[in-house]
């Protein structure tokens, strides 16, 4: 099963992300997770409560649809786990010296299994600080233009076959008439880790994951054997002069202002396959360094 991201979808997601970023300070990594899978939930604490100097406690209330297996202890913090009844995991700093300063960012991690039904899952998180608390527990109502001041941490639980990978800032470099190839670029992050193993698009006879790097005094480009590793919770940037998607034997014009449909193919650590369908805009974003680096003239 695939999911399709259109230009409107990208715009809507970007708008929601921008709105949430102003308020949400306890979040899960974007990209989601597969229904029925084991999931490592890494709750990122951005800063302390308003006006506070440090975070002294984090309590995650576990929703139905997530079965806890264990939680990761933190040095200098007490860990309490309640699995029965209203299940929750609580970390409490032993002292002011071990509390989390507002200028620092860190993750509080627990692990469990997701239910088989896809759909959004919300984790309510109580953040306790040296001078109060913030309860990140508000759920969306679906109202137009809604902005939640204290939203719960959201996890997108995806149907099997839909890649649990977040895609940002995707673009394709325009190709001039007669040009046989061009490049596509984006930022990819997989909360549970994955490997980008292929790409397909109707605009090109051949589409591959490539890498450019200097060998001696010559820039060379070659396909990435075995795919590109996406470590868990790390952003991997496909950019000019580095890793990128190479579209060769172009079948139609790739002009600025148009879009290129493509399907990214992934595998997880167990070899399970998944994919994402994208509609990627053609055009060089402002500030894209080395935007003309990939061309069919470079040596393979």
Secondary structure, 3 states (H helix, E strand, C coil): CCCEECHHHHHHHHHHHHHHHCCCCEECCCCCEECCCEEEEEEEECCCCCCCCEEEEEEEECCCCEEEEEECCCCCEEEEEECCCCCEEEEEECCCCCCEECCCCEEEEEEEEECCCCEEEEEEEEEEECCEEEEECECCCCCCCCCCCCECEEEEEECCCECCCEEEEEEECCCCCCCCEEEEEEEEEECCCEEEEEEECCCEEEEEEEEEEEECCEEEEEECCCCEEECECCEEEECCCCEEEEEEEECCCCCCCCEEEEEEEEECCCCCEEEEEEEEEECCCCCCCCCCCCCCCCEC
